[in-house]
Amino acid sequence: MGTRSAAAGATDADSGSKAPGAAAAARPAAEPEPGSGSAGTGARGGGGGSWFVGRHRELKELRADIGRTGLDTLAGRKAPRARVLLVVGRPGSGRTALAEELAGQLTGDYPDGVLRARLTDPDGAPVPTERTARELLDTLGESAPAGADEDDLSAALRTALDGRRALLLLDDVANGDGEGEGAAQVDPLLPDNPDCLVVAVSSGPLTGIPDVRPCTLGGLDTKAALDLLARSAGTVRITVDPRSAESLVEGCGGNPAALVLAGGWLAARPKAAVADLAKQVRDRSDEGAGGAADAVGSGLTRVFQHTYAALPTPLARMLRLLSLAPAGHVDPHTASALAGSSVSAARDALDDFVVLGLLRPVASDLPQYEVPGCLVPLLKELTRTHDKPGEVQLARARMLERTVRLLQSCRAVTEPEGSPARKKLAGLPRALRFPHPRAAAEWLRIRRPALLAAARLAVADGELDTLARRLMSALARALVAHHGTQAAAPDLYGIHRLVLDVAERRDLPREQAAALLNLADLDAQTGRTHDALARYRAALDCGRAAGDPYAIGRAMESVGGAHQELGDWQRAADWYGRALAHRLARGERADAARLHGRIATTHTYAGRYGEALRNWRSAVAGLRKTGDVAGRARALSEMARVQEYAGRPEESLRTCREAAEWAREAADVRLQAALQVRLADTLERLGDPTAAGLHRAAAERMLGSEFTEVAGDAAVH
């Protein structure tokens, strides 16, 4: 989210004089650790800077459009939704930079901030609304249940924006062949709040969104284009040969992205004449670019081809393969794995690409770079024509394998010193190790969007399923290790769905069962009990197909739990009974005792106290055989509760005392205190307030300040 597109006047190179590779040789070759801190602004000579030029008329029109009387106002109605401004232009036309400049100028009018989302992935696929809405909610600091659907997430986003004055910048809205495709992406995200503003960026109109006038971008005017060129190539070279500079601008079609590349090429070659570059760009044909030339325009295509042709073969190959980077974000490890080079060599190459305008540095605490979206079609076309499919697939496999190893290292660093995982971690190359858990957590936070995108792309590829499964397993473990299961639940839900896709495609019933159980658990935790029940039943079928006794038993018990949550006590007891028979047949006594307790609980809810007591006795007997003293104390405690419900206070008193003895044996102070409170309550009902007071005082001595809480819990139960 919030990535900056090829500038409408943004350049990431200055007038530095180094050709590609010149500065790389001057730097030490030590490979950085994945969590080491130097910021990845990358470009030497201030390449991280950016400027906006021109577009004064467009900015004026857009600002005027904010206050324009809308159709609702003309009809005498208050505007029910946020105003939508639309910036239309080809990739590389500077459409995002214009939107960003407008957002920057309006910051004071929208004190609740600018929320950014990109609605098209680098591979051209529209981003699902649920993913965009969840990202925007995260930015607002709002949470949403794992697995929530598009409607729920859209509603949650609107609720979160109600009463705020925020600006939404929706970049790269899809504009494919489907009628109203862009509107279908934007409409669910529109705030029902006229105090908010939406700025959408697309290559075409938003058919279906009323009252939207597009601001269509062409090339920059000559003055602004020369200014942009001078920012990177240097003012002197433009001033001494203005006609050649104007010819170069004309050859670029005034396209900002093309001018950035032209300026980067000149900046890397201080002795090259502007006239020579202008002639070479003008004379170069854009043949061989395929449909990519139509997508981005001939000016950008010609300048890019000229820049690309001057690259050494290894750099040209690395650049092509960067089009495979997940989410369009590259770090030195990604580039290193794709190209098969060292991490330090990859870092040098990425810095060189920044100087040439072929990459943009991302503001981050770790080295990160973005592949400009306007160059992705050109890079993909070059990959198609220059690289064999097997070589491309090998590059993907190297990237996924490197990602898996980094994720394993990210998780292992959280393990205790001396553990097997830490010992294994010590044997990894330094470039794959994190110095401490904080560095690993920061790496995971920063790289999370790219890591999730890598999982999605690996599954979509369909030919690297073994690596995809390893990647998803490692990613899930790392997220849980650093964030905990509850905080990571939304990401885990998406990962489990991807695992299920692969398992279904490869006909792996054991993995299908595992994924279905994980998804069902998350559904159950977020109140979607009917969905959970359907998935638990499907997991049972898969477990049976795989002959997996663990999945079968787990699914049976979970089906019972879902029925219990729905208040269907009879079906819950029946399914718990099936799970119990399965556990007993396998000699799993501890699980059988636990299931006796679950059956007893359902019978208690249904008012069948005799059946409940019978099962609690079986649970106590089973726990005695397994030697689980604490479990036995808890089972006796529950048994005493049921006896009290059944109107047998004397029996409840005896059972409660026995439970207290076992709780003392187990050194479970909290349970001992709860039992003392229950004894006190029972004795009061039996007419012995003196004994009741002694037990209550004993409980208070055991827990001190926690006594009130425990006494309240005992009263509730």
Secondary structure, 3 states (H helix, E strand, C coil): CCCCCCCCCCCCCCCCCCCCCCCHHHCCCCCCCCCCCCCCCCCCCCCCCCCCCCCHHHHHHHHHHHCCCCHHHHCCCCCCCCEEEEEECCCCCCHHHHHHHHHHHCHHHCCCCEEEEECECCCCCECCHHHHHHHHHHHCCCCCCCCCCHHHHHHHHHHHHCCCCCEEEEEEECCCCCCCHHHHHHHHHCCCCCCCEEEEEECCCCCCCCCCCEEECCCCCHHHHHHHHHHHHCHHHHHHCHHHHHHHHHHCCCCHHHHHHHHHHHHCCCCCCHHHHHHHHHHCCCCCCCHHHHHHCHHHHHHHHHHHHCCCHHHHHHHHHHHHCHHHEECHHHHHHHHCCCHHHHHHHHHHHHHCCCCEECCCCCCCEECCHHHHHHHHHHHHHHCCHHHHHHHHHHHHHHHHHHHHHHHHCCCCCCCHHHHHHHCCCHHHCCCCHHHHHHHHHHHHHHHHHHHHHHHHHCCCHHHHHHHHHHHHHHHHHHHCHHHHHHHHHHHHHHHHHHHHHCCCHHHHHHHHHHHHHHHHHCCCHHHHHHHHHHHHHHHHHHCCHHHHHHHHHHHHHHHHHCCCHHHHHHHHHHHHHHHHHCCCHHHHHHHHHHHHHHHHHCCCHHHHHHHHHHHHHHHHHHCCHHHHHHHHHHHHHHHHHCCCHHHHHHHHHHHHHHHHHCCCHHHHHHHHHHHHHHHHHCCCHHHHHHHHHHHHHHHHHHHHHHHHHHHHC
